[in-house]
Amino acid sequence: MTYVWKGRDKNYYGSVKEVMFYTGIRLNTLDNDMSEEELEMFVESMLRYAKDFINHDRRRNYVKEVKEGLRESVPEGIHFIAIRLVANMLGQAQIRRDKLVTDIQDFNNIVVTDRVFSKEIRRDLEIFPRKVSFHVFSTSGDKREQDVGESKLESNDLFALVEASEDLTAGVFVNVYKEGNESRVRLADETDERVVIGFINEDVYAGELVRVYNGGFNKQLDGLSVGEEYVLGTDGSVRLAGDDLNVRQSVGRAISDTVLSVEIGDVRWFS
């Protein structure tokens, strides 16, 4: 039988009671003049902050998805991550009040920085897939953000299925744009203002669906210089970063002569 905590509010993840049980926080932990109701309101506000952090990181709202019938419930792991985030916030609040002793056992030894997202929390959050939204471009050049659905995980790479408007080869960097009411994918090109959205790992003919990855490792390249930053070139290729052109978009760094660790950046303009 699975135990479900009472007191979970449908507007955030976790519950006040779970946070208080997990941290051991008491009335005199933060402020001797704080009432029990004020403490619970404070913890509830931290839970709302945690929900906002999680939603932005995962690019989705689990509560909204439940309300819309897209999933049965919020994953239990998301509830626990929210509780841990709030525990970190409470630890920081405790440290800021310069109290030498805390009722949260050994908490000052755990939280010593201003960072809410610890490496451990971020690692655990990666278990839950992001929802991918791409910036797509119409033929008139108008920029729109289009939700292409829940990302799927394959070797920790995020991808979305998009129809190719031209023949494409594995490893090229691509641009997603709007054609009518549909999204299409084509070669990215710095000289044609076709910004990088992602890359593909397979050959595809025009009219076929292809997985577009917006992060991870592109293992289809060659001749890279290890450790160097690469930017978008022409016809879906990459080149070493430099100041020879007036526009540059970083796509990642080489970790071997054939593998690029992809982290797509914003377009940077140079006069």
MIDOSE-1310 file (N, C-alpha, C; in nm, 2 decimals, decimal comma, always signed):
residues 271
mtyv	+0,08/-0,12/+0,00/+0,00/+0,00/+0,00/+0,09/+0,12/+0,00; +0,06/+0,22/-0,09/+0,14/+0,34/-0,10/+0,08/+0,44/-0,01; +0,16/+0,50/+0,08/+0,12/+0,61/+0,17/+0,12/+0,74/+0,09; +0,01/+0,81/+0,09/+0,00/+0,95/+0,03/-0,01/+1,05/+0,14
wkgr	+0,08/+1,15/+0,14/+0,08/+1,25/+0,24/-0,05/+1,33/+0,23; -0,11/+1,36/+0,34/-0,22/+1,45/+0,34/-0,17/+1,60/+0,34; -0,25/+1,69/+0,29/-0,21/+1,83/+0,30/-0,14/+1,88/+0,17; -0,13/+1,79/+0,07/-0,07/+1,83/-0,05/-0,16/+1,93/-0,13
dkny	-0,12/+2,05/-0,16/-0,20/+2,14/-0,23/-0,18/+2,12/-0,38; -0,29/+2,13/-0,45/-0,28/+2,10/-0,60/-0,21/+2,21/-0,67; -0,17/+2,32/-0,61/-0,11/+2,43/-0,67/+0,04/+2,43/-0,66; +0,10/+2,34/-0,59/+0,25/+2,33/-0,58/+0,28/+2,18/-0,55
ygsv	+0,41/+2,15/-0,55/+0,46/+2,02/-0,53/+0,50/+2,00/-0,38; +0,48/+1,88/-0,33/+0,51/+1,85/-0,19/+0,40/+1,92/-0,10; +0,43/+1,92/+0,03/+0,34/+1,97/+0,12/+0,41/+2,03/+0,24; +0,35/+2,12/+0,31/+0,41/+2,19/+0,43/+0,44/+2,08/+0,53
kevm	+0,36/+1,99/+0,56/+0,38/+1,88/+0,66/+0,51/+1,80/+0,62; +0,52/+1,77/+0,49/+0,64/+1,69/+0,45/+0,77/+1,77/+0,47; +0,76/+1,90/+0,44/+0,88/+1,98/+0,46/+0,92/+1,98/+0,60; +0,82/+2,00/+0,69/+0,85/+2,01/+0,83/+0,90/+1,88/+0,89
fytg	+0,85/+1,77/+0,84/+0,89/+1,64/+0,88/+1,03/+1,61/+0,83; +1,06/+1,65/+0,70/+1,19/+1,62/+0,64/+1,30/+1,70/+0,71; +1,27/+1,83/+0,74/+1,38/+1,92/+0,79/+1,38/+1,92/+0,95; +1,27/+1,89/+1,01/+1,26/+1,90/+1,15/+1,24/+2,04/+1,20
irln	+1,20/+2,13/+1,11/+1,19/+2,27/+1,15/+1,08/+2,29/+1,25; +1,11/+2,38/+1,35/+1,01/+2,41/+1,45/+0,99/+2,56/+1,46; +0,90/+2,60/+1,55/+0,86/+2,74/+1,56/+0,98/+2,84/+1,59; +1,07/+2,79/+1,67/+1,18/+2,88/+1,72/+1,31/+2,86/+1,63
tldn	+1,29/+2,79/+1,52/+1,41/+2,77/+1,43/+1,45/+2,90/+1,36; +1,35/+2,97/+1,30/+1,38/+3,09/+1,23/+1,35/+3,22/+1,31; +1,24/+3,22/+1,39/+1,20/+3,34/+1,45/+1,12/+3,30/+1,58; +1,17/+3,34/+1,69/+1,10/+3,31/+1,82/+0,96/+3,37/+1,82
dmse	+0,94/+3,48/+1,74/+0,81/+3,55/+1,75/+0,71/+3,50/+1,64; +0,76/+3,40/+1,56/+0,67/+3,35/+1,45/+0,57/+3,25/+1,51; +0,44/+3,27/+1,47/+0,34/+3,18/+1,51/+0,34/+3,05/+1,42; +0,27/+2,95/+1,46/+0,27/+2,83/+1,38/+0,20/+2,85/+1,24
eele	+0,10/+2,94/+1,24/+0,04/+2,97/+1,11/+0,13/+3,05/+1,02; +0,21/+3,14/+1,08/+0,30/+3,22/+1,00/+0,42/+3,13/+0,94; +0,46/+3,03/+1,03/+0,56/+2,94/+0,98/+0,51/+2,85/+0,86; +0,39/+2,80/+0,87/+0,33/+2,72/+0,77/+0,32/+2,81/+0,64
mfve	+0,28/+2,93/+0,66/+0,26/+3,02/+0,54/+0,40/+3,05/+0,47; +0,50/+3,06/+0,56/+0,63/+3,08/+0,50/+0,68/+2,96/+0,42; +0,66/+2,84/+0,48/+0,70/+2,72/+0,41/+0,62/+2,70/+0,28; +0,49/+2,73/+0,29/+0,41/+2,72/+0,17/+0,46/+2,82/+0,06
smlr	+0,50/+2,94/+0,09/+0,56/+3,03/-0,01/+0,69/+2,97/-0,07; +0,77/+2,90/+0,01/+0,89/+2,84/-0,04/+0,85/+2,73/-0,14; +0,75/+2,65/-0,11/+0,70/+2,55/-0,20/+0,66/+2,60/-0,33; +0,60/+2,72/-0,33/+0,56/+2,78/-0,46/+0,68/+2,82/-0,54
yakd	+0,78/+2,88/-0,47/+0,91/+2,91/-0,53/+0,97/+2,78/-0,60; +0,97/+2,67/-0,52/+1,03/+2,55/-0,57/+0,96/+2,50/-0,69; +0,82/+2,51/-0,69/+0,75/+2,47/-0,81/+0,79/+2,55/-0,93; +0,81/+2,68/-0,91/+0,85/+2,77/-1,02/+0,98/+2,73/-1,08
finh	+1,08/+2,70/-0,99/+1,21/+2,66/-1,03/+1,20/+2,53/-1,11; +1,12/+2,43/-1,06/+1,11/+2,31/-1,13/+1,04/+2,32/-1,27; +0,93/+2,40/-1,27/+0,86/+2,42/-1,40/+0,95/+2,48/-1,50; +1,03/+2,58/-1,46/+1,12/+2,65/-1,56/+1,23/+2,56/-1,61
drrr	+1,28/+2,48/-1,52/+1,39/+2,39/-1,55/+1,34/+2,27/-1,65; +1,22/+2,22/-1,62/+1,17/+2,11/-1,70/+1,08/+2,16/-1,81; +1,06/+2,29/-1,82/+0,98/+2,35/-1,92/+0,84/+2,29/-1,93; +0,78/+2,27/-1,81/+0,65/+2,21/-1,81/+0,59/+2,24/-1,67
nyvk	+0,46/+2,22/-1,66/+0,38/+2,24/-1,54/+0,31/+2,11/-1,51; +0,36/+2,03/-1,42/+0,30/+1,90/-1,39/+0,16/+1,92/-1,34; +0,13/+2,02/-1,25/+0,00/+2,04/-1,20/-0,10/+2,07/-1,31; -0,06/+2,15/-1,41/-0,15/+2,19/-1,52/-0,17/+2,06/-1,61
evke	-0,07/+1,98/-1,62/-0,09/+1,86/-1,71/-0,19/+1,76/-1,64; -0,19/+1,76/-1,51/-0,28/+1,67/-1,44/-0,43/+1,73/-1,46; -0,44/+1,86/-1,44/-0,57/+1,92/-1,46/-0,63/+1,90/-1,60; -0,53/+1,90/-1,70/-0,58/+1,89/-1,84/-0,59/+1,74/-1,88
glre	-0,57/+1,65/-1,79/-0,59/+1,51/-1,82/-0,47/+1,45/-1,89; -0,36/+1,51/-1,90/-0,24/+1,46/-1,98/-0,16/+1,36/-1,90; -0,18/+1,36/-1,76/-0,12/+1,26/-1,68/-0,21/+1,24/-1,56; -0,19/+1,12/-1,49/-0,28/+1,09/-1,38/-0,24/+1,17/-1,25
svpe	-0,11/+1,19/-1,23/-0,06/+1,25/-1,11/+0,07/+1,31/-1,13; +0,11/+1,40/-1,04/+0,25/+1,45/-1,04/+0,34/+1,34/-0,99; +0,45/+1,32/-1,06/+0,55/+1,22/-1,02/+0,59/+1,24/-0,87; +0,60/+1,13/-0,80/+0,64/+1,14/-0,66/+0,78/+1,20/-0,65
gihf	+0,87/+1,17/-0,74/+1,00/+1,22/-0,74/+1,00/+1,38/-0,75; +0,91/+1,43/-0,82/+0,90/+1,58/-0,83/+0,86/+1,64/-0,70; +0,77/+1,57/-0,63/+0,73/+1,62/-0,50/+0,85/+1,62/-0,40; +0,93/+1,51/-0,41/+1,05/+1,50/-0,32/+1,15/+1,61/-0,36
iair	+1,17/+1,63/-0,48/+1,27/+1,73/-0,53/+1,23/+1,87/-0,48; +1,10/+1,90/-0,48/+1,05/+2,03/-0,43/+1,08/+2,04/-0,28; +1,06/+1,93/-0,21/+1,08/+1,93/-0,06/+1,23/+1,96/-0,04; +1,32/+1,90/-0,11/+1,46/+1,92/-0,09/+1,50/+2,06/-0,13
lvan	+1,44/+2,12/-0,23/+1,47/+2,26/-0,27/+1,43/+2,35/-0,15; +1,31/+2,33/-0,10/+1,27/+2,41/+0,02/+1,36/+2,39/+0,14; +1,40/+2,27/+0,16/+1,50/+2,24/+0,27/+1,62/+2,33/+0,25; +1,67/+2,34/+0,13/+1,79/+2,42/+0,10/+1,76/+2,57/+0,13
mlgq	+1,64/+2,61/+0,09/+1,60/+2,75/+0,11/+1,59/+2,78/+0,26; +1,53/+2,69/+0,34/+1,52/+2,71/+0,48/+1,66/+2,71/+0,55; +1,75/+2,63/+0,50/+1,89/+2,63/+0,55/+1,95/+2,76/+0,52; +1,93/+2,82/+0,41/+1,99/+2,95/+0,37/+1,93/+3,06/+0,46
aqir	+1,80/+3,05/+0,48/+1,73/+3,15/+0,57/+1,79/+3,14/+0,71; +1,82/+3,02/+0,76/+1,87/+3,00/+0,89/+2,01/+3,06/+0,90; +2,09/+3,03/+0,80/+2,23/+3,08/+0,80/+2,23/+3,24/+0,80; +2,14/+3,29/+0,72/+2,13/+3,44/+0,71/+2,10/+3,51/+0,84
rdkl	+2,03/+3,44/+0,93/+1,99/+3,49/+1,06/+2,10/+3,47/+1,16; +2,22/+3,42/+1,12/+2,34/+3,41/+1,20/+2,31/+3,33/+1,33; +2,23/+3,23/+1,32/+2,21/+3,14/+1,44/+2,31/+3,03/+1,43; +2,37/+3,01/+1,55/+2,48/+2,91/+1,55/+2,43/+2,77/+1,57
vtdi	+2,30/+2,76/+1,62/+2,24/+2,63/+1,64/+2,11/+2,62/+1,56; +2,09/+2,51/+1,49/+1,97/+2,50/+1,42/+1,90/+2,37/+1,46; +1,77/+2,37/+1,45/+1,69/+2,25/+1,49/+1,69/+2,15/+1,37; +1,74/+2,19/+1,25/+1,75/+2,10/+1,14/+1,89/+2,03/+1,15
qdfn	+1,89/+1,91/+1,19/+2,02/+1,84/+1,23/+2,12/+1,85/+1,12; +2,24/+1,90/+1,16/+2,36/+1,91/+1,07/+2,33/+1,99/+0,94; +2,23/+2,08/+0,94/+2,19/+2,14/+0,82/+2,30/+2,24/+0,77; +2,36/+2,31/+0,86/+2,46/+2,41/+0,82/+2,58/+2,34/+0,75
nivv	+2,60/+2,21/+0,78/+2,71/+2,14/+0,71/+2,67/+2,10/+0,57; +2,54/+2,10/+0,54/+2,49/+2,06/+0,41/+2,48/+2,18/+0,32; +2,42/+2,29/+0,36/+2,40/+2,41/+0,28/+2,49/+2,52/+0,32; +2,59/+2,55/+0,24/+2,69/+2,65/+0,27/+2,70/+2,76/+0,16
tdrv	+2,62/+2,74/+0,06/+2,63/+2,84/-0,05/+2,49/+2,90/-0,08; +2,48/+2,99/-0,17/+2,35/+3,05/-0,20/+2,28/+2,98/-0,31; +2,33/+2,86/-0,35/+2,28/+2,79/-0,46/+2,16/+2,70/-0,41; +2,04/+2,72/-0,47/+1,93/+2,63/-0,43/+1,94/+2,50/-0,50
fske	+1,97/+2,50/-0,63/+1,99/+2,37/-0,71/+2,12/+2,31/-0,68; +2,13/+2,22/-0,59/+2,26/+2,15/-0,57/+2,28/+2,05/-0,69; +2,41/+2,01/-0,71/+2,44/+1,91/-0,81/+2,35/+1,79/-0,80; +2,33/+1,74/-0,68/+2,25/+1,62/-0,66/+2,11/+1,64/-0,70
irrd	+2,05/+1,75/-0,66/+1,91/+1,78/-0,70/+1,90/+1,79/-0,85; +1,99/+1,86/-0,91/+1,99/+1,88/-1,06/+2,00/+1,74/-1,13; +2,09/+1,66/-1,07/+2,11/+1,53/-1,13/+1,98/+1,45/-1,12; +1,91/+1,45/-1,01/+1,79/+1,37/-0,99/+1,67/+1,43/-1,08
leif	+1,67/+1,56/-1,10/+1,57/+1,62/-1,18/+1,58/+1,58/-1,33; +1,71/+1,55/-1,37/+1,73/+1,51/-1,51/+1,66/+1,38/-1,54; +1,62/+1,31/-1,44/+1,54/+1,18/-1,47/+1,41/+1,21/-1,53; +1,35/+1,33/-1,51/+1,22/+1,36/-1,56/+1,24/+1,44/-1,68
prkv	+1,18/+1,40/-1,80/+1,21/+1,46/-1,93/+1,15/+1,60/-1,94; +1,23/+1,69/-2,01/+1,18/+1,82/-2,04/+1,08/+1,82/-2,15; +1,00/+1,92/-2,15/+0,91/+1,94/-2,26/+0,98/+2,04/-2,35; +0,99/+2,01/-2,48/+1,07/+2,09/-2,57/+0,99/+2,19/-2,64
sfhv	+1,03/+2,32/-2,64/+0,98/+2,42/-2,72/+1,09/+2,48/-2,81; +1,06/+2,49/-2,93/+1,16/+2,54/-3,03/+1,12/+2,68/-3,07; +1,22/+2,77/-3,10/+1,19/+2,89/-3,16/+1,19/+2,86/-3,31; +1,08/+2,88/-3,38/+1,06/+2,85/-3,52/+1,05/+2,98/-3,60
fsts	+1,08/+2,98/-3,73/+1,08/+3,10/-3,81/+0,99/+3,08/-3,93; +0,90/+3,17/-3,95/+0,82/+3,17/-4,07/+0,90/+3,21/-4,19; +0,84/+3,19/-4,31/+0,91/+3,23/-4,43/+0,92/+3,39/-4,44; +0,84/+3,46/-4,36/+0,85/+3,60/-4,35/+0,95/+3,65/-4,25
gdkr	+1,01/+3,56/-4,18/+1,11/+3,59/-4,08/+1,06/+3,61/-3,94; +0,93/+3,60/-3,92/+0,87/+3,62/-3,79/+0,91/+3,51/-3,70; +0,95/+3,54/-3,57/+0,99/+3,44/-3,48/+0,87/+3,40/-3,39; +0,85/+3,27/-3,37/+0,75/+3,22/-3,29/+0,80/+3,11/-3,21
eqdv	+0,74/+3,09/-3,09/+0,78/+2,97/-3,01/+0,67/+2,86/-3,03; +0,71/+2,74/-3,06/+0,62/+2,64/-3,08/+0,65/+2,52/-2,99; +0,55/+2,47/-2,92/+0,56/+2,36/-2,84/+0,55/+2,23/-2,93; +0,66/+2,15/-2,93/+0,66/+2,04/-3,01/+0,64/+1,91/-2,93
gesk	+0,58/+1,93/-2,81/+0,55/+1,81/-2,73/+0,66/+1,76/-2,64; +0,63/+1,66/-2,56/+0,72/+1,61/-2,46/+0,84/+1,55/-2,53; +0,96/+1,60/-2,47/+1,08/+1,54/-2,53/+1,10/+1,40/-2,48; +1,17/+1,32/-2,56/+1,19/+1,18/-2,53/+1,34/+1,17/-2,49
lesn	+1,38/+1,08/-2,41/+1,52/+1,06/-2,38/+1,58/+0,94/-2,45; +1,70/+0,97/-2,51/+1,77/+0,86/-2,57/+1,92/+0,89/-2,55; +1,98/+0,82/-2,46/+2,12/+0,85/-2,42/+2,13/+0,99/-2,37; +2,03/+1,03/-2,29/+2,03/+1,17/-2,23/+2,02/+1,28/-2,33
dlfa	+1,98/+1,25/-2,46/+1,96/+1,36/-2,56/+1,82/+1,39/-2,57; +1,78/+1,51/-2,59/+1,65/+1,55/-2,61/+1,62/+1,57/-2,76; +1,50/+1,52/-2,80/+1,47/+1,54/-2,94/+1,32/+1,56/-2,96; +1,29/+1,61/-3,08/+1,16/+1,63/-3,12/+1,15/+1,59/-3,27
lvea	+1,04/+1,53/-3,31/+1,02/+1,48/-3,45/+0,97/+1,60/-3,53; +1,04/+1,63/-3,64/+1,00/+1,74/-3,73/+1,02/+1,69/-3,87; +0,93/+1,74/-3,96/+0,94/+1,70/-4,10/+1,05/+1,78/-4,18; +1,14/+1,70/-4,25/+1,24/+1,77/-4,33/+1,19/+1,83/-4,46
sedl	+1,23/+1,95/-4,49/+1,19/+2,02/-4,61/+1,29/+2,00/-4,72; +1,40/+1,93/-4,69/+1,51/+1,90/-4,79/+1,58/+1,77/-4,74; +1,66/+1,71/-4,83/+1,74/+1,60/-4,79/+1,85/+1,65/-4,69; +1,87/+1,57/-4,59/+1,97/+1,61/-4,48/+2,05/+1,48/-4,45
tagv	+2,18/+1,51/-4,41/+2,27/+1,40/-4,38/+2,30/+1,40/-4,23; +2,33/+1,29/-4,17/+2,36/+1,27/-4,03/+2,47/+1,37/-3,98; +2,45/+1,43/-3,87/+2,55/+1,52/-3,81/+2,53/+1,67/-3,84; +2,45/+1,70/-3,94/+2,44/+1,85/-3,97/+2,35/+1,92/-3,87
fvnv	+2,38/+2,05/-3,85/+2,30/+2,13/-3,76/+2,19/+2,20/-3,85; +2,07/+2,20/-3,78/+1,95/+2,24/-3,86/+1,88/+2,36/-3,79; +1,79/+2,41/-3,87/+1,70/+2,52/-3,84/+1,56/+2,47/-3,85; +1,48/+2,51/-3,75/+1,33/+2,47/-3,76/+1,26/+2,60/-3,79
ykeg	+1,17/+2,60/-3,88/+1,09/+2,72/-3,93/+0,95/+2,68/-3,95; +0,87/+2,78/-3,97/+0,72/+2,76/-4,00/+0,69/+2,77/-4,14; +0,62/+2,67/-4,19/+0,58/+2,67/-4,33/+0,43/+2,65/-4,33; +0,35/+2,76/-4,35/+0,21/+2,74/-4,34/+0,18/+2,73/-4,19
nesr	+0,11/+2,62/-4,16/+0,08/+2,59/-4,02/+0,16/+2,48/-3,96; +0,26/+2,43/-4,04/+0,35/+2,32/-4,00/+0,49/+2,36/-3,97; +0,56/+2,29/-3,89/+0,70/+2,31/-3,86/+0,78/+2,22/-3,96; +0,89/+2,28/-4,01/+0,98/+2,21/-4,10/+1,12/+2,23/-4,06
vrla	+1,21/+2,14/-4,10/+1,35/+2,15/-4,06/+1,43/+2,15/-4,19; +1,54/+2,24/-4,18/+1,63/+2,26/-4,30/+1,77/+2,28/-4,24; +1,87/+2,29/-4,33/+2,00/+2,32/-4,29/+2,01/+2,46/-4,22; +2,09/+2,47/-4,11/+2,12/+2,60/-4,05/+2,23/+2,66/-4,13
detd	+2,24/+2,79/-4,13/+2,34/+2,86/-4,21/+2,36/+3,00/-4,16; +2,49/+3,03/-4,12/+2,51/+3,16/-4,06/+2,50/+3,27/-4,16; +2,53/+3,24/-4,29/+2,52/+3,35/-4,39/+2,38/+3,38/-4,44; +2,29/+3,29/-4,40/+2,15/+3,31/-4,45/+2,05/+3,33/-4,33
ervv	+2,11/+3,36/-4,21/+2,04/+3,39/-4,09/+1,94/+3,27/-4,05; +1,99/+3,15/-4,08/+1,91/+3,03/-4,04/+1,98/+2,98/-3,91; +1,93/+3,03/-3,80/+1,99/+3,00/-3,67/+1,98/+2,85/-3,64; +2,07/+2,80/-3,56/+2,07/+2,66/-3,51/+1,96/+2,64/-3,41
igfi	+1,89/+2,53/-3,43/+1,79/+2,49/-3,33/+1,84/+2,35/-3,27; +1,91/+2,27/-3,36/+1,96/+2,14/-3,31/+2,04/+2,07/-3,42; +2,05/+1,95/-3,40/+2,13/+1,87/-3,50/+2,05/+1,73/-3,52; +2,09/+1,66/-3,62/+2,03/+1,53/-3,65/+2,13/+1,42/-3,65
nedv	+2,09/+1,30/-3,62/+2,19/+1,18/-3,61/+2,16/+1,08/-3,72; +2,08/+1,12/-3,82/+2,05/+1,02/-3,93/+2,02/+1,09/-4,06; +2,05/+1,02/-4,17/+2,02/+1,07/-4,30/+1,86/+1,07/-4,32; +1,81/+1,17/-4,39/+1,67/+1,18/-4,41/+1,64/+1,24/-4,54
yage	+1,53/+1,20/-4,61/+1,49/+1,26/-4,73/+1,38/+1,36/-4,71; +1,37/+1,46/-4,80/+1,26/+1,56/-4,78/+1,13/+1,49/-4,77; +1,05/+1,55/-4,67/+0,91/+1,49/-4,65/+0,91/+1,39/-4,54; +1,03/+1,34/-4,49/+1,03/+1,24/-4,39/+1,05/+1,31/-4,25
lvrv	+1,00/+1,24/-4,15/+1,02/+1,29/-4,01/+1,17/+1,26/-3,96; +1,22/+1,35/-3,89/+1,36/+1,33/-3,84/+1,37/+1,38/-3,69; +1,45/+1,31/-3,61/+1,47/+1,35/-3,47/+1,57/+1,47/-3,47; +1,52/+1,58/-3,41/+1,61/+1,70/-3,40/+1,65/+1,71/-3,25
yngg	+1,78/+1,70/-3,23/+1,83/+1,71/-3,09/+1,87/+1,85/-3,06; +1,83/+1,90/-2,94/+1,88/+2,04/-2,91/+1,98/+2,03/-2,79; +2,04/+1,92/-2,77/+2,15/+1,91/-2,67/+2,21/+1,77/-2,68; +2,31/+1,75/-2,60/+2,38/+1,61/-2,60/+2,51/+1,61/-2,67
fnkq	+2,53/+1,50/-2,74/+2,66/+1,49/-2,81/+2,64/+1,45/-2,96; +2,70/+1,54/-3,05/+2,69/+1,51/-3,19/+2,82/+1,43/-3,22; +2,80/+1,30/-3,25/+2,91/+1,21/-3,28/+2,94/+1,18/-3,43; +2,88/+1,27/-3,51/+2,89/+1,24/-3,65/+2,98/+1,34/-3,73
ldgl	+3,07/+1,40/-3,65/+3,17/+1,50/-3,71/+3,31/+1,44/-3,72; +3,40/+1,52/-3,78/+3,54/+1,48/-3,78/+3,62/+1,60/-3,79; +3,75/+1,59/-3,76/+3,85/+1,70/-3,78/+3,83/+1,81/-3,67; +3,77/+1,78/-3,56/+3,75/+1,87/-3,45/+3,88/+1,89/-3,37
svge	+3,90/+2,01/-3,30/+4,01/+2,03/-3,21/+3,96/+2,02/-3,07; +4,01/+1,93/-2,99/+3,96/+1,90/-2,86/+3,97/+2,03/-2,77; +3,86/+2,06/-2,70/+3,86/+2,17/-2,61/+3,82/+2,31/-2,68; +3,82/+2,31/-2,81/+3,78/+2,44/-2,87/+3,63/+2,46/-2,89
eyvl	+3,60/+2,59/-2,89/+3,46/+2,62/-2,91/+3,43/+2,63/-3,06; +3,31/+2,57/-3,09/+3,27/+2,57/-3,23/+3,14/+2,65/-3,25; +3,13/+2,72/-3,36/+3,01/+2,80/-3,39/+2,95/+2,75/-3,53; +2,83/+2,80/-3,55/+2,76/+2,76/-3,68/+2,84/+2,81/-3,80
gtdg	+2,85/+2,73/-3,90/+2,91/+2,77/-4,03/+2,81/+2,77/-4,14; +2,84/+2,73/-4,25/+2,75/+2,73/-4,37/+2,70/+2,58/-4,39; +2,58/+2,58/-4,45/+2,52/+2,45/-4,49/+2,52/+2,34/-4,38; +2,49/+2,39/-4,26/+2,47/+2,29/-4,15/+2,60/+2,25/-4,08
svrl	+2,72/+2,31/-4,13/+2,85/+2,27/-4,07/+2,88/+2,36/-3,95; +2,99/+2,33/-3,89/+3,05/+2,41/-3,78/+3,19/+2,45/-3,81; +3,23/+2,56/-3,75/+3,37/+2,61/-3,76/+3,42/+2,66/-3,63; +3,55/+2,68/-3,62/+3,61/+2,73/-3,50/+3,56/+2,87/-3,47
agdd	+3,54/+2,91/-3,35/+3,49/+3,04/-3,32/+3,59/+3,14/-3,36; +3,55/+3,25/-3,41/+3,64/+3,36/-3,45/+3,56/+3,49/-3,48; +3,63/+3,59/-3,51/+3,57/+3,72/-3,53/+3,57/+3,76/-3,68; +3,58/+3,66/-3,77/+3,59/+3,70/-3,91/+3,45/+3,73/-3,97
lnvr	+3,34/+3,70/-3,90/+3,21/+3,74/-3,96/+3,14/+3,82/-3,85; +3,03/+3,89/-3,90/+2,96/+3,98/-3,81/+2,85/+3,91/-3,73; +2,83/+3,78/-3,74/+2,73/+3,71/-3,66/+2,79/+3,57/-3,62; +2,76/+3,53/-3,50/+2,82/+3,41/-3,46/+2,72/+3,34/-3,36
qsvg	+2,70/+3,21/-3,37/+2,62/+3,14/-3,28/+2,69/+3,01/-3,23; +2,72/+3,01/-3,10/+2,80/+2,89/-3,05/+2,71/+2,77/-3,05; +2,77/+2,65/-3,08/+2,70/+2,53/-3,08/+2,76/+2,43/-2,98; +2,88/+2,46/-2,93/+2,94/+2,37/-2,83/+3,09/+2,36/-2,83
rais	+3,14/+2,26/-2,76/+3,29/+2,24/-2,76/+3,32/+2,10/-2,79; +3,44/+2,08/-2,86/+3,48/+1,95/-2,90/+3,54/+1,87/-2,78; +3,50/+1,75/-2,76/+3,56/+1,66/-2,65/+3,64/+1,55/-2,72; +3,64/+1,54/-2,85/+3,73/+1,45/-2,92/+3,73/+1,51/-3,07
dtvl	+3,81/+1,44/-3,15/+3,82/+1,49/-3,29/+3,69/+1,46/-3,37; +3,60/+1,38/-3,31/+3,48/+1,34/-3,38/+3,35/+1,37/-3,30; +3,36/+1,42/-3,18/+3,24/+1,44/-3,09/+3,24/+1,58/-3,04; +3,12/+1,64/-3,06/+3,10/+1,78/-3,01/+3,00/+1,77/-2,90
svei	+3,03/+1,83/-2,78/+2,94/+1,84/-2,67/+2,85/+1,97/-2,71; +2,72/+1,94/-2,74/+2,64/+2,05/-2,80/+2,57/+2,13/-2,69; +2,59/+2,26/-2,69/+2,52/+2,35/-2,60/+2,49/+2,48/-2,69; +2,37/+2,48/-2,74/+2,34/+2,59/-2,84/+2,32/+2,72/-2,77
gdvr	+2,39/+2,82/-2,82/+2,38/+2,95/-2,76/+2,30/+3,05/-2,85; +2,28/+3,17/-2,79/+2,21/+3,27/-2,86/+2,30/+3,33/-2,98; +2,24/+3,39/-3,07/+2,31/+3,45/-3,18/+2,38/+3,58/-3,13; +2,50/+3,60/-3,16/+2,58/+3,71/-3,12/+2,62/+3,79/-3,24
wfs	+2,60/+3,92/-3,24/+2,63/+4,01/-3,35/+2,75/+4,09/-3,32; +2,84/+4,11/-3,42/+2,96/+4,19/-3,40/+2,96/+4,29/-3,52; +3,00/+4,41/-3,48/+3,01/+4,52/-3,58/+3,15/+4,52/-3,64
